[in-house]
Amino acid sequence: MFDNFLKSWNKRKLKDDKYLYLFDKPKEHEYICLDCETTGLSPRKDEILSIGAVLIKENKILMRKTLNIFVKPSKNVTAESIKIHHIRPIDLENAVEPEVAIKELLDFIGNRPIVGYYINFDIAMISKYTKKFIGIKLPNESIEVSSMYYKTRKKTSEYEFIDLKFDTILKELDIPELGKHDALNDAIMTSMMFLKLRHITPAKTTFYTN
């Protein structure tokens, strides 16, 4: 009931009816895996610099259906932040304005569930922009691969530590490393995690409302 209320509330706040498709029932067995590279770790004050996304259909990663966008920041990236995201000023020479990037992303995602590694952060970053440009936060369902991985680990006690680092999950699942700090590569690697984990534990979607 609350989900229906939230859906109706968001629809009323939508600035452009073109994006009503975000609230349609998604096709079964289709997902979008995405990753964002950002200037920092604060959705409130930091910005998106690049977005990588790939379509998953059934048990396949559709490499012909990918999105890789560089986003123009409001100010020059600092040397300190480059150490985090590895995106240089030269990489941003052909970057597009945030509104163009976000609307292209929305068209690519459609109403599909979104898969990611610590995906709540990416969704919070994207939602900052969607709220500005179309009036609402991103309403799509989300699937967190680290939670899926956690459920596959057998603990000897409730106090046992489970390492959920990206590199650890890659290694444990025997997934090849494609190159870090590249949004599209990260999205592809996360897609491989998702497909492997889905055979071990069913993917449960979580409606993201924060």
ZASE-92176 format. One record per residue (C-alpha): x, y, z; residue number from 1. Coordinates in pm, whole numbers, plus 50000, padded with zeros to 5 digits. Example, Ala and Ser with C-alpha at 12.3 -4.5 7.8 and 13.67 -1.06 7.14 Angstrom:
<recs>
[[51230; 49550; 50780]; 1];
[[51367; 49894; 50714]; 2];
</recs>
This chain:
<recs>
[[50000; 50000; 50000]; 1];
[[50280; 50242; 50093]; 2];
[[50459; 50163; 49765]; 3];
[[50145; 50254; 49568]; 4];
[[50111; 50580; 49762]; 5];
[[50477; 50663; 49695]; 6];
[[50437; 50584; 49328]; 7];
[[50132; 50811; 49298]; 8];
[[50310; 51087; 49489]; 9];
[[50611; 51071; 49259]; 10];
[[50394; 51073; 48949]; 11];
[[50233; 51397; 49066]; 12];
[[50575; 51558; 49111]; 13];
[[50698; 51455; 48766]; 14];
[[50772; 51764; 48554]; 15];
[[50758; 51588; 48216]; 16];
[[50499; 51324; 48126]; 17];
[[50750; 51171; 47887]; 18];
[[50904; 50997; 48188]; 19];
[[50585; 50828; 48305]; 20];
[[50735; 50510; 48155]; 21];
[[50960; 50494; 48461]; 22];
[[50657; 50379; 48659]; 23];
[[50543; 50108; 48417]; 24];
[[50580; 49743; 48511]; 25];
[[50922; 49630; 48387]; 26];
[[50976; 49339; 48153]; 27];
[[51071; 49018; 48330]; 28];
[[51434; 48908; 48333]; 29];
[[51574; 49241; 48214]; 30];
[[51806; 49451; 48429]; 31];
[[52040; 49745; 48395]; 32];
[[52372; 49725; 48575]; 33];
[[52535; 50062; 48627]; 34];
[[52823; 50236; 48795]; 35];
[[52913; 50601; 48845]; 36];
[[53252; 50766; 48890]; 37];
[[53216; 51076; 49105]; 38];
[[53424; 51364; 49244]; 39];
[[53374; 51231; 49597]; 40];
[[53153; 51027; 49827]; 41];
[[52890; 51285; 49922]; 42];
[[52571; 51280; 49711]; 43];
[[52489; 51623; 49853]; 44];
[[52800; 51811; 49741]; 45];
[[52983; 51590; 49490]; 46];
[[52918; 51542; 49119]; 47];
[[52901; 51258; 48867]; 48];
[[53189; 51250; 48618]; 49];
[[53104; 50935; 48425]; 50];
[[52830; 50674; 48401]; 51];
[[52865; 50322; 48266]; 52];
[[52569; 50092; 48216]; 53];
[[52494; 49761; 48046]; 54];
[[52177; 49566; 47973]; 55];
[[52132; 49220; 48122]; 56];
[[51869; 48999; 47959]; 57];
[[51791; 48652; 48088]; 58];
[[52140; 48511; 48160]; 59];
[[52329; 48727; 47913]; 60];
[[52517; 49055; 47930]; 61];
[[52434; 49235; 47605]; 62];
[[52758; 49408; 47513]; 63];
[[52592; 49574; 47215]; 64];
[[52360; 49748; 47463]; 65];
[[52594; 49960; 47671]; 66];
[[52612; 50322; 47776]; 67];
[[52933; 50508; 47857]; 68];
[[52900; 50882; 47923]; 69];
[[53138; 51145; 48056]; 70];
[[52960; 51425; 48241]; 71];
[[53080; 51785; 48246]; 72];
[[53147; 51898; 48605]; 73];
[[53060; 52246; 48729]; 74];
[[53426; 52314; 48810]; 75];
[[53764; 52169; 48718]; 76];
[[53853; 51838; 48877]; 77];
[[54128; 51864; 49137]; 78];
[[54451; 51667; 49144]; 79];
[[54337; 51519; 49475]; 80];
[[54008; 51392; 49333]; 81];
[[54182; 51244; 49027]; 82];
[[54355; 51003; 49266]; 83];
[[54009; 50869; 49354]; 84];
[[53827; 50852; 49021]; 85];
[[54126; 50846; 48779]; 86];
[[53942; 51076; 48535]; 87];
[[54172; 51343; 48391]; 88];
[[54072; 51680; 48242]; 89];
[[54157; 51540; 47896]; 90];
[[53898; 51263; 47951]; 91];
[[53633; 51529; 48002]; 92];
[[53704; 51731; 47688]; 93];
[[53399; 51584; 47510]; 94];
[[53187; 51546; 47823]; 95];
[[52820; 51637; 47795]; 96];
[[52610; 51860; 48016]; 97];
[[52455; 51682; 48319]; 98];
[[52098; 51721; 48191]; 99];
[[52186; 51558; 47857]; 100];
[[52368; 51273; 48032]; 101];
[[52093; 51203; 48285]; 102];
[[51813; 51206; 48028]; 103];
[[52012; 50973; 47802]; 104];
[[52063; 50745; 48102]; 105];
[[51690; 50746; 48184]; 106];
[[51605; 50645; 47828]; 107];
[[51860; 50364; 47850]; 108];
[[51740; 50238; 48190]; 109];
[[51369; 50264; 48119]; 110];
[[51169; 50099; 48397]; 111];
[[51410; 49809; 48449]; 112];
[[51548; 49719; 48792]; 113];
[[51899; 49854; 48854]; 114];
[[52181; 49625; 48962]; 115];
[[52499; 49751; 49123]; 116];
[[52772; 49729; 49384]; 117];
[[52673; 49957; 49673]; 118];
[[52406; 50076; 49435]; 119];
[[52233; 50300; 49689]; 120];
[[52517; 50549; 49652]; 121];
[[52491; 50556; 49271]; 122];
[[52113; 50592; 49289]; 123];
[[52145; 50876; 49541]; 124];
[[52390; 51055; 49309]; 125];
[[52168; 51008; 49004]; 126];
[[51857; 51106; 49200]; 127];
[[52013; 51443; 49286]; 128];
[[52011; 51518; 48914]; 129];
[[51676; 51357; 48825]; 130];
[[51507; 51557; 49101]; 131];
[[51644; 51874; 48948]; 132];
[[51566; 51790; 48584]; 133];
[[51242; 51589; 48600]; 134];
[[51119; 51657; 48953]; 135];
[[51160; 51313; 49113]; 136];
[[51420; 51076; 49250]; 137];
[[51498; 50769; 49043]; 138];
[[51202; 50536; 49113]; 139];
[[51342; 50209; 48977]; 140];
[[51384; 49902; 49193]; 141];
[[51740; 49812; 49288]; 142];
[[51943; 49497; 49349]; 143];
[[52258; 49505; 49562]; 144];
[[52518; 49246; 49461]; 145];
[[52715; 49270; 49786]; 146];
[[52399; 49168; 49974]; 147];
[[52354; 48875; 49736]; 148];
[[52714; 48772; 49795]; 149];
[[52676; 48806; 50173]; 150];
[[52387; 48560; 50169]; 151];
[[52607; 48297; 50003]; 152];
[[52874; 48308; 50275]; 153];
[[52844; 48047; 50548]; 154];
[[52932; 48196; 50885]; 155];
[[53059; 47988; 51175]; 156];
[[52920; 48248; 51417]; 157];
[[52710; 48561; 51405]; 158];
[[53021; 48768; 51481]; 159];
[[53227; 48642; 51188]; 160];
[[53345; 48915; 50951]; 161];
[[53247; 48884; 50585]; 162];
[[53470; 49075; 50345]; 163];
[[53246; 49256; 50095]; 164];
[[53514; 49448; 49908]; 165];
[[53470; 49456; 49530]; 166];
[[53807; 49287; 49468]; 167];
[[53728; 49013; 49717]; 168];
[[53396; 48929; 49553]; 169];
[[53562; 48926; 49209]; 170];
[[53827; 48683; 49333]; 171];
[[53586; 48458; 49521]; 172];
[[53358; 48430; 49219]; 173];
[[53652; 48383; 48980]; 174];
[[53556; 48681; 48765]; 175];
[[53824; 48846; 48548]; 176];
[[53929; 49202; 48630]; 177];
[[53868; 49435; 48337]; 178];
[[54031; 49745; 48476]; 179];
[[53929; 49958; 48772]; 180];
[[53799; 50314; 48795]; 181];
[[53621; 50282; 48463]; 182];
[[53245; 50308; 48502]; 183];
[[53156; 50077; 48212]; 184];
[[53414; 49813; 48308]; 185];
[[53289; 49821; 48667]; 186];
[[52931; 49779; 48545]; 187];
[[53029; 49480; 48329]; 188];
[[53219; 49313; 48615]; 189];
[[52925; 49374; 48848]; 190];
[[52694; 49220; 48587]; 191];
[[52906; 48906; 48591]; 192];
[[52886; 48899; 48971]; 193];
[[52509; 48931; 48955]; 194];
[[52461; 48651; 48704]; 195];
[[52688; 48417; 48898]; 196];
[[52527; 48497; 49231]; 197];
[[52176; 48464; 49092]; 198];
[[52237; 48094; 49037]; 199];
[[52333; 48058; 49403]; 200];
[[52075; 48281; 49567]; 201];
[[51761; 48440; 49417]; 202];
[[51793; 48812; 49351]; 203];
[[51556; 49009; 49568]; 204];
[[51480; 49360; 49457]; 205];
[[51448; 49644; 49705]; 206];
[[51239; 49950; 49630]; 207];
[[51471; 50245; 49683]; 208];
[[51300; 50540; 49850]; 209];
[[51578; 50735; 50023]; 210];
</recs>
